[in-house]
Amino acid sequence: MYLPTSEHPQTDNRIWNQQHIDNFFIEIELQLQKTSEFSGFAELVNRRKQDITQAYPELAHGNLAALFEHPRAIEHTLKSPIPAMIPKFWHDVEIIAIEKFGNLLACWAAYERFLILQRNQPLSFASCPPPPADEYSYQSEIVDRIEIDHRLFLTLHSHIALTLSDAISLINLDIFIIEQKWYEMLFCLHLSQRGSHFILYHTKNTPYPLLVSTALIQHWQERENWLTFDPFFQGDGWYSCLSNETKMHLYKTGLFYNSIMQHVELEFESSFSECIKNTDAVCEVLRLTVSGSKNLRFFLLYLCQKLLMKQLVKYGKKLSFTIIEQPIMLNLYKALDRVCYLNRSYCDINQENVLTYKGFWLNEELGNALSEYNYSEYKFLITGRRKKIEGTKVV
């Protein structure tokens, strides 16, 4: 039992090792098994978010990381149990989460990681060297229902061989949630456990395929789960950059009615959706991950985009809705000598001069453009574009 006592809730100064952490998470599991009246971290985070924003309305803007990492939010959480019918156990969890993980959301992410590794422990342990920057030693595919794929995969995130759905979930946890602090994904981590996904893996000199890149593909009939249509990614703070030229490029794909050229409210998802003629040929692609060192990720970002577009075209998808925050990807599309990506709207979510873009991949055009470059030429294209941008900055 590693919860602090109620008399001294903030005096547990022991240095925790992995066994302490595992025991803490096991205690949480046991508590959740004892009651059906409290759902766990999701309910705790939602109630604490409401509690903090009521106490400090000025913190209501931005994402969950900005809210729960704010010093006032942390101080408030430590001092004030949630004024609702929540067992005291969960305020003890909040205190430990802050002391040992930095904030409640980081603790939740670590707990989900623990659950994945715990349920795969009996399978197999293995290790492998980092894969090479040789595009011909990789394979890619789109798996329609990862939840029924029983293959085991290694990742660069653990020494445990995992089922495909758990391998994808672990990669998403480590890269998007723990590394990039997109804690909102914790509420929809189940999307990494099922459905259609692109996978890129290396097969040489490993006991199991080494999964190095993944992406979630959601079809039109699954649009209730699309981030594109989520209230967080539309409305206030989002600014349209859907020009007449962009509308013309979209119309020329053959996927839209000509009403797209006249519609004046295309920033609203319902209006935009009404303009789509061939919904079978569109999808949303999110959670594009690349694993490994900085240099390996740079290579894999080139390779996965090229092979992802090839697989999407083969699958019958001509246009992909996507959301991008990485400047390296946007710079690449600007450097290519053809129109293969279109911006639609943007937002500075946390008011930190970091823009997030909603846009479209023209799958065949992007795939063809990337196929014209080998990796060395791609590196030259990207670094040349970056140097050009840096050279135009006023200093």
Backbone torsions as a table, in degrees:
resi	resn	phi	psi	omega
1	MET	NA	117.2	-173.5
2	TYR	-118.3	19.2	173.9
3	LEU	-83.2	142.7	177.4
4	PRO	-68.5	158.4	179.3
5	THR	-73.6	156.3	-178.5
6	SER	-66.7	-27.4	-179.4
7	GLU	-73.5	-30.9	-177.5
8	HIS	-133.9	70.7	-171.6
9	PRO	-69.7	-14.4	-176.5
10	GLN	-123.5	27.4	-176.7
11	THR	-113.2	14.1	179.1
12	ASP	-83.7	93.2	-174.2
13	ASN	-100.8	12.4	178.6
14	ARG	-64.3	147.9	172.1
15	ILE	-83.6	117.3	-176.1
16	TRP	-81.9	136.8	168.5
17	ASN	-101.6	-175.8	-176.1
18	GLN	-62.8	-32.0	179.9
19	GLN	-67.1	-38.8	175.4
20	HIS	-59.6	-45.4	-178.6
21	ILE	-63.1	-45.2	179.5
22	ASP	-60.6	-42.8	179.3
23	ASN	-63.7	-38.0	177.1
24	PHE	-61.2	-45.4	-179.5
25	PHE	-69.9	-34.9	175.7
26	ILE	-63.2	-39.5	177.3
27	GLU	-61.9	-39.4	176.8
28	ILE	-63.8	-43.9	176.9
29	GLU	-56.0	-46.6	-178.4
30	LEU	-63.2	-40.3	178.4
31	GLN	-62.9	-40.9	-179.5
32	LEU	-68.1	-30.2	178.2
33	GLN	-72.5	-22.7	-176.8
34	LYS	-82.6	-17.3	-174.4
35	THR	-139.2	147.3	173.5
36	SER	-111.3	3.3	-175.9
37	GLU	-88.2	-12.4	-179.8
38	PHE	-135.8	126.7	-169.6
39	SER	-86.6	-7.0	176.6
40	GLY	106.8	-144.3	-171.0
41	PHE	-59.9	-40.5	-177.2
42	ALA	-60.1	-47.6	178.8
43	GLU	-67.0	-39.7	179.9
44	LEU	-61.8	-45.8	-179.6
45	VAL	-64.9	-43.7	-179.8
46	ASN	-62.7	-41.7	-179.7
47	ARG	-70.7	-39.2	178.8
48	ARG	-68.3	-37.4	176.7
49	LYS	-59.7	-46.2	178.4
50	GLN	-62.3	-41.3	-179.9
51	ASP	-63.6	-45.0	-178.1
52	ILE	-66.6	-45.7	-176.2
53	THR	-71.0	-23.8	172.8
54	GLN	-71.9	-37.9	179.2
55	ALA	-75.3	-35.1	-177.6
56	TYR	-134.0	80.8	-177.1
57	PRO	-57.8	-27.6	-178.6
58	GLU	-67.8	-13.3	179.4
59	LEU	-91.5	3.3	-173.3
60	ALA	-73.9	-13.8	-178.2
61	HIS	-90.8	151.6	179.5
62	GLY	97.3	-175.2	-176.6
63	ASN	-91.7	-177.7	-175.7
64	LEU	-66.1	-35.6	179.4
65	ALA	-61.2	-45.1	179.8
66	ALA	-61.6	-35.9	-179.0
67	LEU	-73.4	-54.7	-171.6
68	PHE	-76.7	-17.1	177.0
69	GLU	-92.4	-4.7	-178.7
70	HIS	-68.4	135.1	-177.9
71	PRO	-54.3	-38.3	179.8
72	ARG	-68.6	-36.3	177.8
73	ALA	-66.2	-40.7	179.4
74	ILE	-65.6	-45.9	179.7
75	GLU	-62.3	-42.2	179.8
76	HIS	-62.9	-42.3	-179.2
77	THR	-64.3	-42.2	-179.3
78	LEU	-64.0	-36.7	-173.3
79	LYS	-91.5	-22.2	-168.1
80	SER	-127.3	104.9	170.7
81	PRO	-58.0	150.7	179.9
82	ILE	-64.1	126.8	-177.6
83	PRO	-76.8	69.1	178.9
84	ALA	-155.0	178.6	-177.1
85	MET	-81.1	68.9	178.0
86	ILE	-116.9	131.1	179.6
87	PRO	-55.2	144.3	-178.8
88	LYS	-59.0	-27.0	177.8
89	PHE	-48.3	-38.8	-173.3
90	TRP	-76.6	-24.4	171.9
91	HIS	-72.9	-34.4	172.9
92	ASP	-61.2	-39.8	176.9
93	VAL	-61.7	-42.6	179.1
94	GLU	-60.5	-42.0	-179.5
95	ILE	-63.9	-47.1	178.9
96	ILE	-64.3	-38.9	179.6
97	ALA	-57.9	-43.2	179.9
98	ILE	-70.4	-43.5	-176.3
99	GLU	-70.1	-36.2	-172.8
100	LYS	-103.6	-23.0	-176.2
101	PHE	-122.0	-10.9	179.5
102	GLY	101.9	-38.4	176.8
103	ASN	-163.9	168.4	-175.2
104	LEU	-63.3	-38.1	-176.3
105	LEU	-69.7	-37.7	176.5
106	ALA	-63.7	-36.2	176.6
107	CYS	-66.2	-43.5	178.1
108	TRP	-59.3	-44.1	179.0
109	ALA	-61.2	-43.5	178.9
110	ALA	-64.3	-35.1	177.7
111	TYR	-65.2	-44.0	178.5
112	GLU	-64.1	-36.5	177.1
113	ARG	-64.5	-43.0	177.3
114	PHE	-58.0	-44.1	-178.7
115	LEU	-62.6	-40.8	179.5
116	ILE	-62.6	-49.4	-177.5
117	LEU	-68.7	-34.8	-179.2
118	GLN	-63.5	-42.9	-176.7
119	ARG	-78.4	-8.3	177.3
120	ASN	-107.7	0.6	-176.7
121	GLN	-54.0	-41.8	-175.8
122	PRO	-72.2	-9.4	-170.7
123	LEU	-74.0	-75.0	-176.8
124	SER	-167.4	142.9	173.2
125	PHE	-106.5	138.4	178.4
126	ALA	-160.9	161.7	175.9
127	SER	-139.4	159.6	-179.7
128	CYS	-152.0	155.0	178.3
129	PRO	-72.7	160.6	175.9
130	PRO	-58.3	139.3	-178.4
131	PRO	-72.4	160.5	-176.2
132	PRO	-84.8	165.9	173.8
133	ALA	-88.8	60.0	-179.0
134	ASP	-127.3	104.1	-171.6
135	GLU	-64.8	-19.4	-177.8
136	TYR	-83.3	-2.2	177.7
137	SER	-101.2	13.1	-179.2
138	TYR	-117.9	154.1	174.6
139	GLN	-125.6	151.7	178.7
140	SER	-138.1	156.7	176.9
141	GLU	-164.9	163.8	168.4
142	ILE	-106.5	123.3	178.3
143	VAL	-100.7	122.6	-174.4
144	ASP	-68.7	-45.5	-177.8
145	ARG	-132.8	92.2	-175.6
146	ILE	-65.6	-22.2	-177.2
147	GLU	-68.3	-17.9	178.6
148	ILE	-111.9	9.9	175.5
149	ASP	-88.6	117.9	-172.1
150	HIS	-99.0	9.5	177.0
151	ARG	-67.6	152.1	173.8
152	LEU	-101.7	142.8	180.0
153	PHE	-131.3	146.3	166.3
154	LEU	-91.2	157.4	172.5
155	THR	-133.1	170.5	174.6
156	LEU	-87.2	15.6	-175.9
157	HIS	-114.9	-3.1	178.8
158	SER	-168.2	162.4	177.0
159	HIS	-95.8	8.8	-178.8
160	ILE	-99.9	131.0	172.7
161	ALA	-70.9	131.1	-172.7
162	LEU	-120.9	152.8	167.6
163	THR	-62.0	158.2	-175.0
164	LEU	-58.8	-44.5	-178.6
165	SER	-63.9	-39.0	178.6
166	ASP	-73.0	-34.8	177.2
167	ALA	-63.0	-44.0	178.1
168	ILE	-64.7	-42.7	179.5
169	SER	-62.6	-42.4	179.7
170	LEU	-63.8	-43.0	178.6
171	ILE	-62.4	-45.5	178.0
172	ASN	-61.3	-41.3	177.6
173	LEU	-59.6	-51.0	-174.5
174	ASP	-67.3	-42.2	-172.7
175	ILE	-84.5	-53.4	-174.1
176	PHE	-81.6	-40.9	-171.6
177	ILE	-91.1	-53.4	-177.1
178	ILE	-77.1	-44.2	-176.6
179	GLU	-80.1	-49.1	-174.9
180	GLN	-97.5	-5.6	173.8
181	LYS	63.0	34.8	170.8
182	TRP	-86.2	73.3	-174.2
183	TYR	-66.5	-18.5	177.5
184	GLU	-56.6	-28.2	-178.4
185	MET	-66.0	-19.1	179.1
186	LEU	-60.4	-30.4	-179.0
187	PHE	-76.7	-15.8	-179.4
188	CYS	-131.8	33.9	178.4
189	LEU	-64.5	-21.7	178.9
190	HIS	-60.9	-22.9	178.4
191	LEU	-68.6	-18.9	175.5
192	SER	-84.6	-2.6	-177.1
193	GLN	-105.2	-4.3	-175.1
194	ARG	-153.9	173.3	174.7
195	GLY	83.0	-162.5	-175.3
196	SER	-90.4	133.6	178.7
197	HIS	-141.4	143.3	167.6
198	PHE	-85.4	136.6	176.2
199	ILE	-132.4	142.8	176.3
200	LEU	-125.6	128.5	-174.9
201	TYR	-145.4	156.1	179.8
202	HIS	-108.6	137.1	-171.9
203	THR	-119.4	-5.7	-175.1
204	LYS	-88.1	137.5	174.1
205	ASN	62.6	29.1	176.6
206	THR	-134.1	144.9	179.2
207	PRO	-68.2	-25.6	175.6
208	TYR	-134.1	159.3	175.0
209	PRO	-57.3	140.3	179.4
210	LEU	-98.8	110.2	-177.2
211	LEU	-80.4	121.2	-174.1
212	VAL	-120.8	-15.0	179.7
213	SER	-152.4	139.8	179.8
214	THR	-143.2	160.4	173.4
215	ALA	-153.8	142.0	177.2
216	LEU	-86.5	129.5	177.8
217	ILE	-115.9	119.0	-179.9
218	GLN	-115.8	128.0	-176.5
219	HIS	-83.3	169.9	-176.4
220	TRP	-58.4	-38.3	-178.5
221	GLN	-69.8	-8.7	177.3
222	GLU	-105.5	17.8	-170.8
223	ARG	-65.2	-14.9	175.7
224	GLU	-64.9	-16.8	177.6
225	ASN	-101.2	-1.2	-176.5
226	TRP	-68.2	134.5	172.0
227	LEU	-65.5	-31.0	178.2
228	THR	-52.4	-36.9	-176.4
229	PHE	-98.0	2.0	179.4
230	ASP	-72.6	138.4	-179.7
231	PRO	-55.0	-30.9	-179.5
232	PHE	-63.2	-27.1	-175.2
233	PHE	-106.1	26.5	172.8
234	GLN	-155.7	170.2	178.5
235	GLY	87.7	-146.0	-174.6
236	ASP	-57.2	134.9	178.1
237	GLY	93.4	-16.4	178.2
238	TRP	-97.7	130.3	-175.9
239	TYR	-116.4	128.9	-176.4
240	SER	-73.6	138.9	169.3
241	CYS	-129.2	32.8	-179.7
242	LEU	-86.6	88.2	-176.5
243	SER	-79.5	170.2	175.6
244	ASN	-61.9	-34.9	177.9
245	GLU	-64.4	-41.8	177.6
246	THR	-63.3	-42.5	178.0
247	LYS	-60.3	-39.5	179.6
248	MET	-64.6	-42.3	177.5
249	HIS	-61.4	-40.5	178.7
250	LEU	-65.5	-42.8	-179.5
251	TYR	-62.8	-37.1	-178.2
252	LYS	-69.5	-13.5	176.3
253	THR	-69.6	-18.6	-177.1
254	GLY	82.8	5.2	-176.9
255	LEU	-96.7	-6.0	-173.0
256	PHE	-124.7	149.9	170.0
257	TYR	-71.3	159.8	-179.9
258	ASN	-69.5	-8.5	176.5
259	SER	-63.0	-17.4	179.0
260	ILE	-63.7	-25.1	-178.7
261	MET	-78.8	-23.6	-177.1
262	GLN	-102.5	-23.6	-173.0
263	HIS	-63.1	132.6	-176.5
264	VAL	-102.4	-6.6	-176.7
265	GLU	-118.0	40.7	-175.0
266	LEU	-72.4	-9.4	176.1
267	GLU	-71.5	-16.3	176.7
268	PHE	-89.6	130.2	-171.4
269	GLU	-62.5	-37.4	-179.0
270	SER	-63.9	-41.2	178.7
271	SER	-66.3	-42.4	-178.7
272	PHE	-65.5	-42.0	-177.1
273	SER	-62.4	-32.7	-179.9
274	GLU	-65.4	-18.1	-179.0
275	CYS	-86.5	-9.5	-176.6
276	ILE	-81.7	124.2	-177.7
277	LYS	-91.8	-41.3	-176.9
278	ASN	-116.5	88.1	-176.2
279	THR	-72.2	-21.7	179.2
280	ASP	-67.0	-22.7	-175.7
281	ALA	-95.4	4.4	178.4
282	VAL	-117.7	154.8	177.5
283	CYS	-155.3	172.6	171.1
284	GLU	-113.0	131.3	177.6
285	VAL	-117.3	121.2	-178.2
286	LEU	-136.5	177.1	174.4
287	ARG	56.2	41.5	176.6
288	LEU	-74.3	115.8	-175.9
289	THR	-117.5	148.9	167.1
290	VAL	-135.0	138.3	-174.5
291	SER	-109.4	166.0	172.7
292	GLY	106.2	-165.9	179.6
293	SER	-67.9	170.6	180.0
294	LYS	-58.9	-44.5	-179.6
295	ASN	-66.3	-40.6	179.3
296	LEU	-66.8	-40.2	179.0
297	ARG	-63.0	-38.1	178.8
298	PHE	-59.7	-44.8	177.9
299	PHE	-66.2	-46.2	-176.2
300	LEU	-66.9	-30.4	177.5
301	LEU	-64.5	-36.7	173.7
302	TYR	-65.2	-51.5	-173.4
303	LEU	-68.3	-43.2	-175.7
304	CYS	-67.2	-37.2	178.4
305	GLN	-65.0	-42.5	-179.8
306	LYS	-62.9	-46.8	-177.6
307	LEU	-76.3	-31.5	176.2
308	LEU	-61.6	-45.6	179.5
309	MET	-63.0	-40.2	178.0
310	LYS	-60.5	-43.9	-179.2
311	GLN	-69.5	-37.9	179.3
312	LEU	-64.6	-42.9	178.1
313	VAL	-62.9	-44.3	177.4
314	LYS	-59.5	-32.6	-178.8
315	TYR	-80.3	-10.2	179.6
316	GLY	95.2	13.8	-179.8
317	LYS	-98.9	120.0	-178.3
318	LYS	-95.9	-27.5	-174.7
319	LEU	-136.2	133.7	179.3
320	SER	-120.8	123.3	167.8
321	PHE	-72.0	139.6	178.3
322	THR	-153.3	166.2	177.5
323	ILE	-129.3	126.0	-171.6
324	ILE	-128.9	135.8	175.3
325	GLU	-120.7	-11.7	-174.1
326	GLN	-84.2	116.8	179.0
327	PRO	-58.7	-33.0	-177.6
328	ILE	-60.8	-34.6	179.4
329	MET	-73.2	-43.6	179.7
330	LEU	-65.3	-38.5	177.4
331	ASN	-64.7	-36.8	177.7
332	LEU	-60.9	-47.7	-176.8
333	TYR	-63.5	-34.2	177.5
334	LYS	-70.2	-30.5	-177.0
335	ALA	-79.5	-24.0	-179.7
336	LEU	-69.3	149.8	-172.6
337	ASP	-90.2	25.1	176.2
338	ARG	-150.9	160.2	178.7
339	VAL	-79.5	113.7	-178.4
340	CYS	-134.8	-4.8	176.0
341	TYR	-144.5	140.3	-179.1
342	LEU	-127.5	126.1	173.8
343	ASN	-77.3	146.2	178.6
344	ARG	-119.0	-45.0	178.0
345	SER	-159.2	165.7	-177.8
346	TYR	-146.4	161.2	-179.7
347	CYS	-154.5	139.4	170.6
348	ASP	-95.3	88.7	-166.1
349	ILE	-60.5	-44.8	-176.9
350	ASN	-105.0	13.8	-179.6
351	GLN	55.5	46.3	-178.6
352	GLU	-123.5	20.4	-177.9
353	ASN	59.4	31.8	173.4
354	VAL	-117.2	109.6	-174.5
355	LEU	-90.3	136.2	172.2
356	THR	-107.1	131.6	-176.1
357	TYR	-113.0	137.9	165.2
358	LYS	-99.8	135.4	-177.9
359	GLY	-162.3	-164.1	-175.5
360	PHE	-134.1	135.8	165.5
361	TRP	-90.9	131.0	166.0
362	LEU	-89.2	98.1	-162.7
363	ASN	-58.3	-48.8	-177.2
364	GLU	-67.4	-42.0	-179.8
365	GLU	-63.4	-43.4	179.8
366	LEU	-67.7	-41.2	178.1
367	GLY	-61.8	-44.3	178.9
368	ASN	-64.9	-40.2	-179.8
369	ALA	-63.7	-44.8	-179.2
370	LEU	-69.3	-28.7	-179.9
371	SER	-68.8	-15.4	179.0
372	GLU	-80.0	-7.4	-176.1
373	TYR	-121.6	133.3	165.4
374	ASN	-83.8	178.8	-173.0
375	TYR	-64.8	-39.3	179.6
376	SER	-62.6	-42.4	179.0
377	GLU	-67.9	-36.5	177.1
378	TYR	-62.6	-45.1	178.6
379	LYS	-59.8	-43.0	179.3
380	PHE	-63.6	-40.2	179.3
381	LEU	-62.1	-46.5	-177.7
382	ILE	-68.8	-49.4	-177.8
383	THR	-66.0	-34.9	177.4
384	GLY	-65.1	-41.7	178.1
385	ARG	-64.9	-41.5	-178.9
386	ARG	-65.0	-43.1	179.7
387	LYS	-65.0	-36.3	178.7
388	LYS	-64.2	-42.4	178.8
389	ILE	-64.7	-45.9	-179.5
390	GLU	-64.1	-32.3	-179.2
391	GLY	-71.6	-19.0	179.8
392	THR	-94.1	-3.5	-179.7
393	LYS	-72.3	142.3	175.8
394	VAL	-84.7	126.0	-179.0
395	VAL	-117.7	NA	NA
